[in-house]
């Protein structure tokens, strides 16, 4: 790869990272607004069904091949880990947890990524610096949650917190699995397929949990529809598309840096637009959690493990690391 192409690739990576930083930071408030009058799992199902259809139809019209049977299975696994387990639980938890706090807990995903990477076959084992970073990061989560107050019913809703921690675990698991999964060569086709398969799981959970019982679509507010529209177009297509592309073209440690910025964006938007409070404990927990993630990424930089189909982008991925 020539120097010129390397610079272009670096520019693409930073542009995708910027989209990920800002867009995903704003989606927490978008979810909060959307679920005001739309059931959480159902809203997520509609969001990813619409976004997935747009991407798959667009990519097919552009000449990309549809996923093979094996690739549909891979996208179903990843889509349900990331979108049902990850995004669906976040949407459900935001009924009880402020959007900024939800974003801060989800900022600990890189901690879970280290654990998921360590336990997978042939995965990268954490060094002692990473272990120290993990301990510091989980201390920050402890400070944020304040279990004593939560148990007494005076702090954060414990069910919402548990849902968010499970969302972190499932998102990390799906992300690590995606590194070696058989996926469509075109990242946007892969993204669309994951959204479609994830939406099926979301609709099933929506029906099974009974969240649609007594819900009247006619009572959905214009504000919630606007939030859903933002999530479908900007949040899903731009945000999730950038994340999927980065997973295949950049070091996972670099991709994980979105966690530094997302909670700050989400907390500020929550304070400015949703009247959420910014307590000193939240500031302290933010510093600890984000600091631990920065520490881990500065001490341990695992290389991207590209999937077999991604060999065409392997040289580009290496260009960034050089």
C-alpha positions as CSV (number, residue, x, y, z in Angstrom):
1,X,0.0,0.0,0.0
2,X,1.4,3.4,-1.0
3,X,1.9,6.3,1.5
4,X,-1.0,8.1,-0.1
5,X,-3.4,5.2,0.4
6,X,-2.2,4.7,4.0
7,X,-3.1,8.4,4.7
8,X,-6.5,8.0,3.1
9,X,-7.2,4.9,5.2
10,X,-6.2,6.7,8.4
11,X,-8.6,9.5,7.4
12,X,-11.4,7.0,6.9
13,X,-10.7,5.4,10.3
14,X,-10.8,8.8,12.1
15,X,-13.9,9.9,10.3
16,X,-15.7,6.7,11.3
17,X,-14.4,7.1,14.9
18,X,-15.7,10.7,15.1
19,X,-19.1,9.5,13.9
20,X,-19.0,6.7,16.5
21,X,-18.0,9.1,19.3
22,X,-20.7,11.7,18.7
23,X,-23.5,9.7,17.2
24,X,-23.5,6.9,19.8
25,X,-23.2,9.4,22.6
26,X,-26.4,11.0,21.4
27,X,-28.4,7.8,21.0
28,X,-28.8,7.3,24.7
29,X,-31.0,10.4,24.8
30,X,-32.7,9.3,21.6
31,X,-33.6,6.0,23.2
32,X,-34.9,7.8,26.3
33,X,-37.2,10.0,24.1
34,X,-38.4,7.1,21.9
35,X,-39.4,4.8,24.8
36,X,-41.5,7.6,26.4
37,X,-44.5,6.2,24.5
38,X,-43.1,3.2,22.6
39,X,-42.3,-0.1,24.4
40,X,-38.5,-0.5,24.6
41,X,-37.9,-3.9,22.9
42,X,-40.5,-3.1,20.3
43,X,-39.0,0.3,19.5
44,X,-35.6,-1.4,19.1
45,X,-37.1,-4.0,16.8
46,X,-38.7,-1.4,14.6
47,X,-35.5,0.6,14.6
48,X,-33.3,-2.2,13.4
49,X,-35.8,-3.8,11.1
50,X,-36.1,-0.4,9.2
51,X,-32.4,0.3,9.3
52,X,-31.5,-3.3,8.2
53,X,-33.9,-3.3,5.3
54,X,-32.5,0.1,4.1
55,X,-28.9,-1.2,4.2
56,X,-29.6,-4.7,2.7
57,X,-31.7,-3.3,-0.2
58,X,-29.2,-0.5,-0.9
59,X,-26.2,-2.9,-0.9
60,X,-28.0,-5.4,-3.1
61,X,-28.9,-2.7,-5.6
62,X,-25.2,-1.7,-5.5
63,X,-24.3,-5.2,-6.7
64,X,-23.3,-6.8,-3.4
65,X,-24.0,-10.5,-2.9
66,X,-26.6,-11.5,-0.3
67,X,-25.3,-13.4,2.7
68,X,-24.9,-17.2,2.3
69,X,-26.8,-19.5,4.7
70,X,-23.7,-19.8,6.9
71,X,-23.3,-16.0,6.9
72,X,-27.0,-15.6,7.9
73,X,-26.3,-17.8,10.9
74,X,-23.3,-15.7,11.8
75,X,-25.2,-12.5,11.5
76,X,-28.0,-13.9,13.6
77,X,-25.6,-14.8,16.4
78,X,-23.9,-11.4,16.3
79,X,-27.1,-9.4,15.8
80,X,-28.8,-11.0,18.8
81,X,-25.7,-10.6,21.0
82,X,-25.3,-6.9,20.0
83,X,-28.8,-5.7,19.3
84,X,-31.1,-7.9,21.5
85,X,-28.7,-8.4,24.3
86,X,-26.8,-5.2,24.1
87,X,-29.1,-2.5,22.7
88,X,-32.4,-4.1,23.8
89,X,-31.3,-4.3,27.4
90,X,-30.1,-0.7,27.3
91,X,-33.5,0.4,26.0
92,X,-35.3,-1.6,28.7
93,X,-33.0,-0.2,31.4
94,X,-33.5,3.4,30.4
95,X,-37.1,3.2,31.7
96,X,-35.5,3.3,35.2
97,X,-32.0,4.7,34.7
98,X,-31.0,8.2,33.5
99,X,-29.6,8.2,29.9
100,X,-26.2,9.6,31.0
101,X,-25.8,7.0,33.7
102,X,-26.7,4.2,31.2
103,X,-24.0,5.5,28.9
104,X,-21.5,5.6,31.7
105,X,-22.1,2.0,32.6
106,X,-22.0,0.9,29.0
107,X,-18.6,2.7,28.8
108,X,-17.2,-0.2,30.8
109,X,-17.7,-2.5,27.7
110,X,-13.9,-2.4,27.0
111,X,-13.4,-4.0,30.4
112,X,-15.7,-6.8,29.4
113,X,-14.0,-7.0,26.0
114,X,-10.7,-7.7,27.8
115,X,-12.4,-10.5,29.7
116,X,-14.2,-11.9,26.7
117,X,-11.0,-11.9,24.6
118,X,-9.1,-13.6,27.4
119,X,-11.5,-16.5,27.7
120,X,-12.1,-17.2,24.0
121,X,-9.9,-20.0,22.4
122,X,-6.5,-18.6,21.3
123,X,-7.6,-15.2,22.7
124,X,-5.2,-12.5,24.0
125,X,-4.6,-12.9,27.7
126,X,-4.5,-9.7,29.8
127,X,-1.1,-8.7,31.3
128,X,-0.8,-7.4,34.8
129,X,-1.5,-3.8,33.7
130,X,-4.7,-4.8,32.1
131,X,-5.7,-6.7,35.2
132,X,-5.0,-3.6,37.3
133,X,-7.1,-1.5,34.9
134,X,-10.0,-4.0,35.1
135,X,-10.0,-3.8,38.9
136,X,-9.9,0.0,38.8
137,X,-12.7,0.1,36.2
138,X,-15.0,-2.2,38.2
139,X,-14.3,-0.1,41.3
140,X,-15.6,2.9,39.3
141,X,-18.8,0.9,38.5
142,X,-19.1,0.2,42.2
143,X,-18.8,3.8,43.1
144,X,-21.4,4.8,40.4
145,X,-23.9,2.1,41.5
146,X,-23.4,2.6,45.2
147,X,-24.9,-0.9,46.1
148,X,-25.8,0.2,49.7
149,X,-28.1,2.9,48.5
150,X,-29.4,0.8,45.6
151,X,-30.4,-2.0,48.1
152,X,-32.1,0.5,50.3
153,X,-34.1,1.8,47.3
154,X,-32.5,5.2,47.5
155,X,-30.0,4.9,44.6
156,X,-30.1,3.6,41.1
157,X,-32.7,1.0,40.2
158,X,-30.9,-2.3,40.8
159,X,-32.8,-4.1,38.0
160,X,-31.8,-1.5,35.5
161,X,-28.2,-1.7,36.6
162,X,-28.1,-5.5,36.3
163,X,-29.6,-5.2,32.8
164,X,-26.9,-2.7,31.7
165,X,-24.1,-4.9,33.1
166,X,-25.5,-7.9,31.1
167,X,-25.8,-5.6,28.1
168,X,-22.0,-4.9,28.4
169,X,-21.2,-8.6,28.7
170,X,-23.3,-9.6,25.7
171,X,-22.1,-6.7,23.5
172,X,-18.4,-7.7,24.3
173,X,-19.1,-11.3,23.5
174,X,-20.7,-10.5,20.2
175,X,-17.9,-8.1,19.3
176,X,-15.2,-10.7,20.0
177,X,-17.2,-13.4,18.1
178,X,-17.5,-11.2,15.1
179,X,-13.7,-11.0,14.6
180,X,-13.6,-14.6,13.4
181,X,-17.1,-15.2,12.1
182,X,-18.0,-15.9,8.5
183,X,-19.6,-12.6,7.4
184,X,-20.4,-10.9,4.1
185,X,-17.4,-9.1,2.6
186,X,-19.3,-5.8,2.3
187,X,-19.4,-4.3,5.8
188,X,-22.7,-2.5,5.2
189,X,-24.3,-5.7,3.9
190,X,-23.1,-7.4,7.1
191,X,-24.4,-4.6,9.2
192,X,-27.8,-4.7,7.6
193,X,-28.0,-8.5,7.9
194,X,-27.1,-8.3,11.6
195,X,-29.8,-5.6,12.1
196,X,-32.5,-7.8,10.4
197,X,-31.6,-10.9,12.4
198,X,-31.4,-8.9,15.7
199,X,-34.8,-7.3,15.0
200,X,-36.4,-10.8,14.9
201,X,-35.0,-11.5,18.4
202,X,-36.2,-8.1,19.7
203,X,-39.7,-8.7,18.4
204,X,-39.9,-12.1,19.9
205,X,-38.8,-10.8,23.3
206,X,-41.3,-7.9,23.0
207,X,-44.1,-10.4,22.5
208,X,-42.9,-12.9,25.2
209,X,-42.5,-10.2,27.8
210,X,-46.0,-8.8,27.1
211,X,-44.8,-5.2,26.8
212,X,-47.3,-4.6,24.0
213,X,-50.3,-5.5,26.2
214,X,-52.4,-2.4,26.6
215,X,-50.2,-0.3,24.4
216,X,-52.0,1.9,22.0
217,X,-50.0,3.0,18.9
218,X,-52.3,5.9,18.5
219,X,-50.9,7.4,21.7
220,X,-47.3,7.5,20.4
221,X,-46.1,11.1,20.7
222,X,-44.5,13.1,17.9
223,X,-41.5,13.5,20.1
224,X,-41.1,9.7,20.4
225,X,-41.5,9.2,16.7
226,X,-38.8,11.9,16.1
227,X,-36.5,10.0,18.5
228,X,-37.2,6.7,16.7
229,X,-36.5,8.3,13.3
230,X,-33.2,9.7,14.6
231,X,-32.2,6.3,15.9
232,X,-33.1,4.5,12.6
233,X,-31.2,6.9,10.4
234,X,-28.3,8.4,12.3
235,X,-28.0,6.1,15.3
236,X,-28.2,2.8,13.4
237,X,-27.1,3.3,9.9
238,X,-24.3,5.8,10.6
239,X,-23.4,4.7,14.1
240,X,-23.6,0.9,13.9
241,X,-22.3,1.0,10.4
242,X,-19.2,2.8,11.5
243,X,-18.7,0.4,14.4
244,X,-19.0,-2.7,12.1
245,X,-16.6,-1.2,9.6
246,X,-14.1,-0.3,12.2
247,X,-14.2,-3.8,13.7
248,X,-12.9,-5.1,10.4
249,X,-10.4,-2.3,9.6
250,X,-8.9,-1.0,12.8
251,X,-7.4,-2.4,16.0
252,X,-10.0,-3.3,18.5
253,X,-8.2,-1.3,21.2
254,X,-8.7,1.8,19.0
255,X,-12.4,1.0,18.3
256,X,-12.9,0.7,22.0
257,X,-11.9,4.4,22.5
258,X,-15.5,5.4,21.7
259,X,-16.2,4.6,25.3
260,X,-14.1,7.6,26.4
261,X,-16.3,10.1,24.6
262,X,-19.8,8.5,24.4
263,X,-20.6,8.8,28.2
264,X,-19.4,12.4,28.3
265,X,-21.6,13.3,25.3
266,X,-24.6,11.4,26.8
267,X,-24.2,12.9,30.3
268,X,-24.0,16.5,28.9
269,X,-27.0,16.0,26.6
270,X,-29.0,14.4,29.5
271,X,-28.2,17.4,31.7
272,X,-29.0,20.0,29.0
273,X,-32.0,18.4,27.4
274,X,-33.5,15.9,29.8
275,X,-33.0,17.7,33.2
276,X,-30.8,14.8,34.5
277,X,-28.7,15.6,37.5
278,X,-24.9,15.6,37.6
279,X,-23.9,14.6,41.1
280,X,-20.2,14.6,42.4
281,X,-20.3,10.8,42.7
282,X,-21.2,10.6,39.0
283,X,-18.2,12.8,38.1
284,X,-15.9,10.7,40.3
285,X,-17.2,7.4,38.8
286,X,-16.8,8.9,35.2
287,X,-13.2,9.7,35.9
288,X,-12.4,6.3,37.4
289,X,-14.2,4.2,34.6
290,X,-12.9,6.2,31.7
291,X,-9.4,6.4,33.3
292,X,-9.3,2.7,33.6
293,X,-10.3,2.2,30.0
294,X,-7.6,4.6,28.8
295,X,-5.1,2.8,31.0
296,X,-6.0,-0.6,29.6
297,X,-5.8,0.6,26.0
298,X,-2.5,2.3,26.6
299,X,-0.9,-0.8,28.1
300,X,-2.4,-3.5,25.9
301,X,-3.0,-3.1,22.2
302,X,-4.2,-6.3,20.7
303,X,-4.1,-6.5,16.9
304,X,-7.2,-7.0,14.9
305,X,-8.0,-10.6,14.1
306,X,-9.5,-10.3,10.7
307,X,-12.1,-12.7,9.5
308,X,-11.2,-14.8,6.5
309,X,-13.5,-12.8,4.2
310,X,-11.8,-9.6,5.2
311,X,-8.4,-10.4,3.7
312,X,-8.9,-7.6,1.1
313,X,-8.9,-5.0,3.9
314,X,-6.0,-6.6,5.8
315,X,-3.3,-4.4,4.3
316,X,-5.4,-1.3,5.1
317,X,-5.8,-2.4,8.7
318,X,-2.1,-2.8,9.1
319,X,-1.6,0.6,7.6
320,X,-3.2,2.2,10.6
321,X,-1.1,0.2,13.0
322,X,2.2,1.2,11.4
